[in-house]
Each structure stands twice: as C-alpha cells, then as structure tokens.
Amino acid sequence: QVQLVESGGGLVQPGGSLRLSCKASGMITSVFWGTTMAWYRQAPGNQRELVAELAHGGTPNYAESVRGRFTISRDASRKTAYLQMNNLKPEDTAVYYCQSTDASRSTRWGQGTQVTVSG
C-alpha cells in the first residue's frame, strides 16, 4: 500500500523559510522514477491550486505566485519530494498537499500539512 507522508509544515514569520517533505512510503524505487511529484495548496474558501510539479528528469513547473521563492526537488534514493519555501508571505498560508501521478496516471494524495505565515 503506497502512502504519501508529508512533514515540515508549521508557523513562520513573513520572510521566513520552511521545507516540506513528502515520502512515497511503500513505493518501489523504479516506480518512483516514473512518477511526477507535485505540491498543491488550499487556503480557506479557495480551490486547491497547483504550486509546483516535477517529473523525473523534467523541468520544474511553478505557479506564478511562487516562482523565484519556492523550489521543488526530488530524491529517488529516498523516494521523497521536497518543497523549499523562502521569503514566505501571509498569502502563502494554506494546507499544502503532496500529489503523485505514476506512469499509469494513477494519482495519490498526502494528508496535507498546515503552513501558516504570520507575525
């Protein structure tokens, strides 16, 4: 059973940084190689929106609102995707979700992790 396990959320002041992690627990490495990893976020009253996505060997794709501040990366040896968030703003406050899409187009979601930018 594959599960996406997220960690790294929390409370940070404007201008601060956080790094989110998403481990594909139970996924074999060869499948991870062919899986696109993505981060979405959902703020209260808003629809879930794509923040960043990255396929193995691909070019990262970012939402315009985070380009230049956020960086998505992945480590196949750890079957983990990361989202480094710098220069955080109050409008970045949301629940952040990890998503995986494998070669068969099967999609999974993590449980979500809260990021709050305030202070």
Backbone as CSV, one residue per row, in Angstrom:
resi,resn,N_x,N_y,N_z,CA_x,CA_y,CA_z,C_x,C_y,C_z
1,GLN,0.852,-1.182,0.000,0.000,0.000,0.000,0.896,1.244,0.000
2,VAL,0.756,2.073,-1.033,1.568,3.279,-1.136,0.864,4.415,-0.419
3,GLN,1.612,5.127,0.387,1.093,6.310,1.061,2.081,7.447,0.893
4,LEU,1.544,8.648,0.758,2.377,9.853,0.728,2.337,10.464,2.120
5,VAL,3.507,10.550,2.731,3.608,11.040,4.106,4.319,12.381,4.090
6,GLU,3.593,13.422,4.479,4.125,14.776,4.444,4.616,15.208,5.815
7,SER,5.569,16.125,5.806,6.055,16.713,7.048,6.680,18.064,6.736
8,GLY,6.885,18.862,7.782,7.618,20.104,7.630,6.813,21.379,7.724
9,GLY,5.503,21.285,7.842,4.705,22.491,7.970,4.889,23.140,9.327
10,GLY,4.282,24.313,9.482,4.374,24.993,10.762,4.048,26.466,10.647
11,LEU,4.391,27.176,11.713,4.158,28.626,11.801,5.484,29.340,11.575
12,VAL,5.467,30.332,10.699,6.691,31.077,10.396,6.328,32.536,10.176
13,GLN,7.262,33.413,10.474,7.040,34.837,10.248,7.228,35.187,8.778
14,PRO,6.612,36.271,8.334,6.845,36.722,6.951,8.342,36.900,6.683
15,GLY,8.750,36.448,5.510,10.157,36.482,5.153,10.923,35.243,5.545
16,GLY,10.302,34.379,6.317,10.961,33.160,6.782,10.912,32.045,5.755
17,SER,11.446,30.894,6.162,11.548,29.740,5.262,11.026,28.478,5.951
18,LEU,10.547,27.576,5.130,10.169,26.232,5.568,10.514,25.260,4.446
19,ARG,10.761,24.000,4.823,10.932,22.958,3.823,9.952,21.835,4.104
20,LEU,9.117,21.553,3.116,8.173,20.447,3.213,8.783,19.202,2.579
21,SER,8.457,18.055,3.169,8.908,16.769,2.635,7.707,15.883,2.368
22,CYS,7.818,15.045,1.369,6.755,14.097,1.026,7.410,12.771,0.652
23,LYS,7.263,11.784,1.523,7.860,10.476,1.273,6.814,9.522,0.719
24,ALA,7.145,8.877,-0.394,6.263,7.881,-1.008,6.524,6.543,-0.332
25,SER,5.884,6.347,0.810,6.086,5.137,1.592,5.443,3.943,0.889
26,GLY,6.201,2.866,0.748,5.670,1.667,0.117,5.826,1.637,-1.390
27,MET,6.352,2.703,-1.983,6.542,2.754,-3.438,7.921,2.220,-3.760
28,ILE,8.020,1.324,-4.754,9.334,0.831,-5.122,10.054,1.890,-5.950
29,THR,11.361,1.865,-5.879,12.164,2.926,-6.475,11.928,3.064,-7.971
30,SER,11.794,1.940,-8.681,11.609,2.015,-10.134,10.304,2.720,-10.490
31,VAL,9.298,2.578,-9.664,8.034,3.282,-9.909,8.206,4.769,-9.626
32,PHE,8.964,5.096,-8.564,9.187,6.500,-8.232,9.871,7.232,-9.379
33,TRP,10.773,6.539,-10.070,11.468,7.164,-11.199,10.471,7.676,-12.236
34,GLY,9.372,6.952,-12.434,8.407,7.326,-13.468,7.239,8.138,-12.950
35,THR,7.345,8.605,-11.718,6.235,9.320,-11.077,6.498,10.819,-11.051
36,THR,5.483,11.577,-11.447,5.542,13.034,-11.303,5.084,13.397,-9.895
37,MET,5.884,14.199,-9.224,5.549,14.657,-7.876,5.138,16.124,-7.934
38,ALA,4.135,16.469,-7.188,3.617,17.832,-7.214,3.196,18.270,-5.815
39,TRP,3.179,19.572,-5.640,2.654,20.187,-4.412,1.488,21.092,-4.797
40,TYR,0.401,20.947,-4.070,-0.761,21.807,-4.199,-0.986,22.494,-2.855
41,ARG,-1.809,23.523,-2.861,-2.199,24.153,-1.607,-3.646,24.610,-1.692
42,GLN,-4.255,24.680,-0.512,-5.645,25.125,-0.427,-5.796,26.009,0.795
43,ALA,-6.160,27.253,0.550,-6.443,28.197,1.631,-7.936,28.182,1.906
44,PRO,-8.354,28.565,3.106,-9.785,28.562,3.436,-10.591,29.373,2.432
45,GLY,-11.654,28.757,1.930,-12.536,29.423,0.984,-12.042,29.413,-0.442
46,ASN,-10.868,28.844,-0.668,-10.298,28.815,-2.024,-10.243,27.390,-2.567
47,GLN,-10.118,27.309,-3.884,-9.919,25.998,-4.500,-8.469,25.553,-4.321
48,ARG,-8.266,24.263,-4.393,-6.907,23.727,-4.343,-6.183,24.145,-5.624
49,GLU,-4.961,24.613,-5.482,-4.209,25.097,-6.632,-2.822,24.454,-6.694
50,LEU,-2.347,24.287,-7.909,-1.014,23.732,-8.118,0.032,24.769,-7.715
51,VAL,1.001,24.322,-6.932,2.114,25.171,-6.524,3.349,24.867,-7.378
52,ALA,3.685,23.589,-7.476,4.873,23.187,-8.235,4.771,21.709,-8.569
53,GLU,5.404,21.315,-9.671,5.436,19.909,-10.046,6.748,19.599,-10.739
54,LEU,7.147,18.319,-10.618,8.442,17.927,-11.179,8.404,16.444,-11.518
55,ALA,8.649,16.151,-12.793,8.810,14.771,-13.227,10.290,14.411,-13.159
56,HIS,10.595,13.112,-13.114,11.990,12.680,-13.097,12.684,13.162,-14.363
57,GLY,13.765,13.899,-14.226,14.496,14.401,-15.376,13.829,15.561,-16.080
58,GLY,12.733,16.039,-15.528,11.984,17.116,-16.161,12.330,18.491,-15.635
59,THR,11.686,19.481,-16.219,11.854,20.869,-15.789,10.759,21.201,-14.791
60,PRO,11.111,21.811,-13.661,10.076,22.160,-12.695,9.070,23.157,-13.278
61,ASN,7.833,23.009,-12.851,6.782,23.934,-13.243,6.248,24.585,-11.975
62,TYR,6.191,25.922,-11.959,5.770,26.654,-10.775,4.584,27.558,-11.069
63,ALA,3.745,27.744,-10.053,2.742,28.787,-10.120,3.453,30.140,-10.137
64,GLU,2.865,31.066,-10.838,3.484,32.397,-10.969,3.686,33.045,-9.602
65,SER,2.789,32.788,-8.673,2.826,33.436,-7.369,3.998,32.974,-6.503
66,VAL,4.610,31.832,-6.846,5.710,31.322,-6.021,7.030,31.254,-6.768
67,ARG,7.003,31.536,-8.057,8.236,31.416,-8.850,9.303,32.358,-8.305
68,GLY,10.503,31.819,-8.144,11.607,32.600,-7.591,11.720,32.521,-6.081
69,ARG,10.687,31.998,-5.418,10.717,31.874,-3.956,10.698,30.416,-3.521
70,PHE,10.001,29.574,-4.270,9.863,28.162,-3.919,10.695,27.312,-4.881
71,THR,11.201,26.200,-4.376,11.951,25.254,-5.197,11.492,23.842,-4.903
72,ILE,11.085,23.126,-5.956,10.713,21.727,-5.807,11.898,20.860,-6.211
73,SER,12.089,19.780,-5.478,13.162,18.847,-5.806,12.711,17.443,-5.415
74,ARG,13.497,16.444,-5.813,13.155,15.071,-5.501,14.425,14.266,-5.337
75,ASP,14.349,13.251,-4.495,15.473,12.361,-4.224,14.966,10.942,-4.399
76,ALA,15.366,10.312,-5.516,14.869,8.968,-5.802,15.358,7.953,-4.776
77,SER,16.556,8.150,-4.254,17.082,7.180,-3.297,16.262,7.164,-2.015
78,ARG,15.620,8.274,-1.715,14.761,8.360,-0.532,13.286,8.327,-0.896
79,LYS,12.982,8.279,-2.188,11.596,8.296,-2.660,10.841,9.451,-2.024
80,THR,11.460,10.599,-2.059,10.929,11.770,-1.369,10.996,12.989,-2.273
81,ALA,9.952,13.795,-2.205,9.922,15.094,-2.868,9.961,16.176,-1.798
82,TYR,10.521,17.317,-2.183,10.672,18.425,-1.250,10.120,19.702,-1.863
83,LEU,9.720,20.610,-0.993,9.355,21.949,-1.421,10.040,22.918,-0.462
84,GLN,11.073,23.576,-0.962,11.753,24.599,-0.194,11.048,25.919,-0.435
85,MET,10.585,26.532,0.648,9.811,27.769,0.546,10.574,28.877,1.259
86,ASN,10.977,29.869,0.498,11.714,31.007,1.043,10.904,32.287,0.888
87,ASN,11.269,33.287,1.658,10.594,34.593,1.602,9.070,34.417,1.662
88,LEU,8.633,33.670,2.641,7.209,33.369,2.767,6.402,34.615,3.068
89,LYS,5.188,34.620,2.517,4.279,35.754,2.671,2.994,35.271,3.339
90,PRO,2.242,36.168,3.968,0.979,35.750,4.598,0.043,35.058,3.612
91,GLU,0.077,35.456,2.362,-0.807,34.830,1.366,-0.380,33.411,1.000
92,ASP,0.759,32.961,1.494,1.166,31.571,1.303,0.511,30.642,2.344
93,THR,-0.176,31.220,3.304,-0.845,30.419,4.329,-1.887,29.509,3.703
94,ALA,-1.772,28.223,3.961,-2.676,27.232,3.366,-2.310,25.858,3.905
95,VAL,-3.159,24.889,3.595,-2.789,23.491,3.776,-2.110,23.050,2.476
96,TYR,-0.928,22.492,2.605,-0.149,22.053,1.453,-0.269,20.536,1.312
97,TYR,-0.567,20.099,0.088,-0.768,18.685,-0.196,0.263,18.203,-1.209
98,CYS,0.771,17.030,-0.971,1.638,16.355,-1.918,0.784,15.461,-2.815
99,GLN,1.131,15.410,-4.095,0.424,14.543,-5.041,1.448,13.773,-5.871
100,SER,1.133,12.522,-6.139,1.963,11.736,-7.058,1.095,11.232,-8.203
101,THR,1.669,11.214,-9.397,0.991,10.658,-10.571,1.979,9.718,-11.245
102,ASP,1.641,8.427,-11.267,2.598,7.465,-11.805,2.393,7.271,-13.301
103,ALA,3.170,6.368,-13.887,3.169,6.176,-15.334,1.817,5.711,-15.849
104,SER,1.005,5.063,-14.990,-0.331,4.630,-15.411,-1.382,5.699,-15.155
105,ARG,-0.944,6.889,-14.774,-1.811,8.047,-14.493,-2.618,7.875,-13.214
106,SER,-2.187,6.969,-12.372,-2.824,6.805,-11.071,-2.330,7.901,-10.134
107,THR,-3.247,8.560,-9.458,-2.916,9.712,-8.614,-3.164,9.396,-7.148
108,ARG,-2.234,9.840,-6.322,-2.383,9.734,-4.872,-2.163,11.091,-4.238
109,TRP,-2.739,11.261,-3.057,-2.603,12.490,-2.299,-2.093,12.197,-0.900
110,GLY,-1.323,13.136,-0.375,-0.942,13.081,1.022,-2.056,13.659,1.885
111,GLN,-1.840,13.606,3.190,-2.871,14.032,4.136,-2.912,15.544,4.314
112,GLY,-1.890,16.244,3.858,-1.850,17.691,3.985,-1.067,18.131,5.205
113,THR,-0.403,19.278,5.088,0.326,19.851,6.211,0.092,21.363,6.211
114,GLN,-0.200,21.883,7.393,-0.559,23.300,7.516,0.699,24.174,7.498
115,VAL,0.644,25.223,6.684,1.673,26.257,6.686,0.983,27.581,7.016
116,THR,1.441,28.224,8.068,0.874,29.495,8.488,1.979,30.543,8.532
117,VAL,1.765,31.633,7.798,2.747,32.715,7.762,2.111,33.919,8.445
118,SER,2.632,34.247,9.598,2.015,35.295,10.400,3.031,35.857,11.366
119,GLY,2.794,37.047,11.767,3.676,37.604,12.790,3.982,39.047,12.577
